[in-house]
Amino acid sequence: MALSQFDITGIGNAIVDFLLPADDEFLNRHDMKKGAMSLIDADAATRLTSAMAGGVTASGGSVANSCAVAAALGARVAFIGKVANDEMGDVFRREIAAVGVHYATPPLEAAVPTARCLVLVTPDGQRTMNTYLGAGGEFALSDLDETIIAASKVTYLEGYLFDPPAAQAAFKEAAQMARAAGQQTALSLSDAFCVDRHRDGFRRLIGEGIDILFANEMEICSLYEVNSFEEAAAKAAEDVKLAVLTRSEAGSLVLHQGHTIEIPAVPVHVVDTTGAGDAYAAGFLAAYTRGEGLRAAGGLGAKAASLAISRIGARPPAAELAALFSA
């Protein structure tokens, strides 16, 4: 890789999360499918925010969470994503800077508020997300910072941000910027429903410029429209240099140049699955960009994910993550 100022630069939705424990009856009353991510409009966001009074508020977004976790693990990290010039945008900027992530994307100067994600966590640990993209959905080519991308070992793209056409063009351009600088690009598929909406676009992007693919079992099967995880994994291994596939309690697979490395999950009592994949990717990329082997990278990913699912919220305490880094 080229000489780099950053190990990882994430590009994704800049979101403020609202987290609230809930039961199945609450989900049914609000017509939510357990475990799914749904896009909602501003009116629905306002209504659900009122219904979730008493929840926990934190800056978030899938890849933003990965960036925060990776920074706590000792990686040099930057983030590119759009917030509005409003109170929640200020919260996001302060919190991501406080965890050591470089963030300099100019705010949106328009009557579109900062994005929010309303996360309902049921007693079985499943999280059901309702996302209002807000200012994050306005992300465009002009928001890319070529200097930062060129100075990053890996540019990590968030599948959730793939909905707006302008963001799709930005992803393609970001991959080209990274490649031109001799750097690598990673992609998280984010959600099976997201893959269902953009399967062809994801596959084009993967074929044109993705070096590292992160996906869970549902997402990778959706991408290749197969029911067998083994068949989907084989196809992924053909399409990318490095595929990292997670399977919850069954652990994960790292596929690289015809080799398969099995990574066991770290046993833990599951409290909240929010952010498990984000933490895994953070651990993997933090180790990978330090030059550690793929097995070690997968192992750190599994440890970071175990910390994420053992408590409410997507970001484990920095001190516990730092202990993993120094172990």
C-alpha positions in Angstrom: 0.0 0.0 0.0 1.0 3.6 -0.5 2.3 5.7 2.4 -0.8 6.8 4.4 -1.9 9.3 6.9 -5.0 7.2 7.9 -5.5 3.5 8.2 -9.2 3.7 7.5 -11.5 6.3 6.1 -15.2 5.5 6.4 -17.9 6.9 4.0 -21.4 6.5 5.3 -24.5 7.9 6.8 -23.9 10.4 9.7 -26.8 9.6 12.0 -27.9 10.3 15.5 -29.3 7.1 17.1 -32.2 6.8 19.5 -32.2 3.4 21.3 -35.0 2.1 23.4 -35.8 -1.4 24.8 -39.1 -2.6 23.4 -41.3 -5.7 23.3 -42.9 -7.4 20.4 -46.2 -5.7 21.1 -44.7 -2.3 20.5 -43.3 -3.5 17.2 -46.6 -4.9 16.1 -48.4 -1.7 17.2 -46.2 0.3 14.9 -46.2 -2.2 12.1 -42.5 -3.0 12.3 -40.8 -6.2 11.1 -38.5 -7.5 13.8 -34.8 -7.4 12.9 -35.3 -5.3 9.8 -34.2 -1.8 8.8 -36.9 0.4 7.3 -36.5 3.8 5.7 -39.0 6.3 7.0 -40.0 9.9 6.2 -39.7 13.0 8.4 -43.3 12.7 9.7 -42.8 9.0 10.8 -39.5 9.9 12.4 -41.1 12.7 14.5 -44.0 10.4 15.5 -41.7 7.5 16.5 -39.3 9.8 18.3 -42.1 10.9 20.5 -43.2 7.3 21.2 -39.6 6.4 22.2 -39.4 9.0 24.9 -36.8 7.9 27.6 -34.4 6.2 25.2 -30.7 6.6 24.9 -29.3 9.1 22.3 -25.9 8.7 20.7 -24.1 9.6 17.4 -24.2 6.7 15.1 -24.4 5.3 11.5 -23.1 1.9 10.6 -19.7 2.9 9.2 -19.4 5.9 11.6 -19.7 3.3 14.4 -17.0 1.2 12.8 -14.8 4.2 12.6 -15.3 5.0 16.3 -14.5 1.4 17.3 -11.5 1.2 15.1 -10.1 4.5 16.6 -10.5 3.0 20.1 -8.6 0.0 18.8 -5.7 2.2 17.9 -6.3 2.8 14.2 -5.9 6.2 12.6 -9.4 6.9 11.3 -11.3 9.5 9.3 -15.0 9.7 8.4 -16.8 11.4 5.5 -20.6 11.8 5.8 -23.2 14.6 5.8 -25.0 16.2 8.7 -27.2 19.4 8.7 -26.2 22.6 10.4 -28.5 21.9 13.3 -28.4 20.7 17.0 -28.2 17.0 16.1 -25.5 17.8 13.6 -23.5 19.5 16.3 -24.0 16.4 18.5 -22.6 14.1 15.8 -19.6 16.4 15.1 -18.7 16.6 18.8 -19.0 12.9 19.5 -17.1 11.6 16.6 -14.3 14.0 17.2 -14.2 13.0 20.9 -13.5 9.4 20.0 -10.5 10.4 17.9 -12.0 10.3 14.4 -11.0 13.0 11.9 -14.2 14.6 10.6 -14.3 17.7 8.3 -17.3 17.2 6.0 -19.1 20.6 5.6 -22.7 20.6 7.0 -25.7 20.8 4.7 -27.0 24.4 4.6 -30.6 23.5 3.8 -34.0 22.8 5.5 -33.3 19.1 5.8 -32.4 17.9 9.4 -29.6 15.6 10.4 -30.5 11.9 9.9 -31.7 9.7 12.8 -32.1 6.0 13.4 -34.7 4.8 15.8 -33.5 1.5 17.2 -35.9 -0.8 19.1 -34.2 -3.6 21.1 -36.3 -6.6 22.1 -35.5 -8.9 25.0 -34.0 -11.5 22.6 -31.3 -9.0 21.6 -32.7 -8.3 18.1 -32.7 -4.7 16.9 -35.3 -3.2 14.6 -34.3 0.0 13.0 -36.3 2.8 11.5 -34.0 5.2 9.6 -34.7 8.8 8.4 -31.8 9.6 6.1 -32.3 13.4 6.3 -29.1 15.3 5.5 -27.2 12.1 5.1 -29.3 11.3 2.0 -27.9 14.5 0.4 -24.4 13.0 0.2 -22.9 13.6 -3.2 -19.7 13.6 -5.3 -18.8 17.1 -4.0 -18.6 15.7 -0.4 -15.7 13.4 -1.3 -12.3 14.5 0.0 -9.7 13.0 -2.5 -6.8 14.1 -0.3 -8.1 12.0 2.6 -9.1 9.0 0.5 -5.7 9.0 -1.2 -4.0 9.1 2.2 -6.0 6.1 3.6 -5.0 2.5 3.5 -8.6 1.4 3.2 -11.7 3.4 2.2 -14.7 1.7 3.8 -18.1 2.2 2.1 -21.4 1.8 3.8 -24.1 -0.1 1.9 -26.9 1.8 3.7 -25.8 5.0 1.9 -26.3 3.4 -1.5 -29.9 4.4 -1.8 -29.5 7.9 -3.3 -28.3 7.9 -6.9 -25.8 10.7 -6.1 -24.2 8.5 -3.4 -23.9 5.6 -5.8 -21.9 7.8 -8.1 -19.8 9.0 -5.2 -19.0 5.4 -4.2 -17.8 4.6 -7.7 -15.6 7.7 -7.7 -14.3 7.0 -4.2 -13.2 3.5 -5.3 -11.4 5.0 -8.3 -9.7 7.6 -6.2 -8.4 4.9 -3.8 -7.2 2.7 -6.6 -5.5 5.6 -8.3 -3.6 6.3 -5.1 -2.6 2.6 -4.7 -5.0 2.1 -1.8 -7.8 -0.4 -1.1 -11.6 -0.1 -0.9 -13.9 -2.1 1.3 -17.7 -2.4 1.2 -20.3 -3.4 3.8 -23.5 -4.8 2.3 -25.2 -3.5 5.5 -28.6 -5.2 5.2 -30.3 -7.9 3.1 -33.2 -5.5 2.3 -30.7 -3.0 1.1 -29.2 -5.7 -1.1 -32.6 -6.5 -2.5 -33.1 -2.9 -3.6 -29.7 -2.5 -5.2 -28.4 -6.0 -6.1 -27.3 -5.1 -9.6 -25.6 -1.9 -8.5 -23.7 -3.6 -5.7 -22.5 -6.3 -8.0 -21.3 -3.7 -10.5 -19.5 -1.8 -7.8 -17.9 -5.0 -6.4 -16.7 -6.0 -9.9 -15.3 -2.6 -10.7 -13.4 -1.6 -7.6 -14.0 -3.4 -4.3 -11.0 -5.2 -2.7 -12.7 -6.3 0.6 -16.3 -7.3 1.0 -18.1 -7.5 4.4 -21.4 -9.3 4.6 -23.5 -11.5 6.9 -25.1 -14.8 5.8 -28.5 -13.2 4.8 -26.8 -10.4 2.9 -24.4 -12.6 0.9 -27.2 -15.0 0.0 -29.3 -12.1 -1.1 -26.5 -10.7 -3.2 -26.2 -13.9 -5.3 -29.8 -14.9 -5.0 -29.1 -18.4 -3.6 -30.3 -20.1 -0.4 -27.1 -21.9 0.3 -24.4 -20.0 2.3 -21.7 -22.2 0.9 -22.7 -21.4 -2.7 -22.9 -17.7 -1.9 -19.5 -17.8 -0.2 -17.9 -19.5 -3.2 -19.3 -16.8 -5.6 -18.0 -14.1 -3.3 -14.5 -15.6 -3.3 -14.6 -15.4 -7.1 -15.6 -11.8 -7.2 -13.3 -10.1 -4.6 -9.8 -10.5 -3.4 -10.9 -10.8 0.2 -14.4 -11.7 1.5 -15.3 -11.5 5.2 -18.5 -13.3 6.0 -20.1 -13.3 9.4 -22.6 -15.9 10.7 -23.5 -14.7 14.3 -22.9 -17.5 16.8 -21.5 -19.8 14.0 -18.5 -17.4 13.7 -17.1 -16.0 10.5 -15.2 -17.0 7.3 -12.4 -15.1 5.8 -11.9 -16.0 2.1 -8.7 -15.1 0.4 -7.1 -16.4 -2.8 -8.6 -19.8 -2.6 -8.1 -20.2 1.1 -10.8 -20.3 3.8 -10.1 -19.3 7.4 -12.7 -20.1 10.0 -13.0 -17.7 12.9 -15.0 -18.9 15.9 -17.4 -16.5 17.6 -16.5 -15.4 21.1 -19.2 -16.8 23.5 -21.1 -14.1 25.3 -24.6 -13.4 26.6 -26.4 -11.5 23.9 -28.1 -8.3 25.1 -28.3 -6.2 21.9 -27.1 -7.1 18.4 -27.0 -3.5 17.3 -23.6 -2.8 15.8 -22.2 -6.3 15.9 -21.2 -6.3 12.2 -19.9 -2.7 12.5 -17.7 -3.7 15.4 -16.5 -6.8 13.7 -15.5 -4.8 10.6 -13.7 -2.3 12.8 -11.7 -4.9 14.5 -10.8 -6.7 11.3 -9.7 -3.5 9.5 -7.8 -2.2 12.5 -5.7 -5.4 12.6 -5.5 -5.7 8.8 -4.2 -2.2 8.3 -1.6 -2.8 11.0 -0.3 -5.7 8.9 -1.5 -8.5 11.1 -2.5 -11.8 9.5 -6.1 -12.5 8.3 -6.7 -15.0 11.2 -5.6 -12.4 13.7 -7.8 -9.7 12.0 -10.8 -12.0 12.1 -10.1 -12.8 15.7 -10.0 -9.1 16.7 -13.2 -8.6 14.8 -14.9 -11.4 16.7 -13.7 -10.0 20.0 -14.9 -6.5 19.2 -18.3 -7.9 18.1 -18.6 -9.8 21.3 -18.2 -6.6 23.3 -20.8 -4.8 21.1 -23.5 -7.5 21.6 -23.0 -7.8 25.4 -24.6 -4.4 26.1 -27.2 -1.9 24.8 -25.8 0.3 22.0 -23.5 0.0 19.0 -20.2 1.2 20.5 -18.5 -0.7 23.3 -16.7 1.3 25.9 -13.4 2.7 24.6 -11.4 1.4 27.6 -12.5 -2.2 26.9 -11.7 -1.8 23.2 -8.3 -0.4 24.0 -7.6 -3.4 26.2 -8.2 -5.6 23.1 -5.7 -3.5 21.2 -3.0 -3.8 23.8 -3.6 -7.6 24.4 
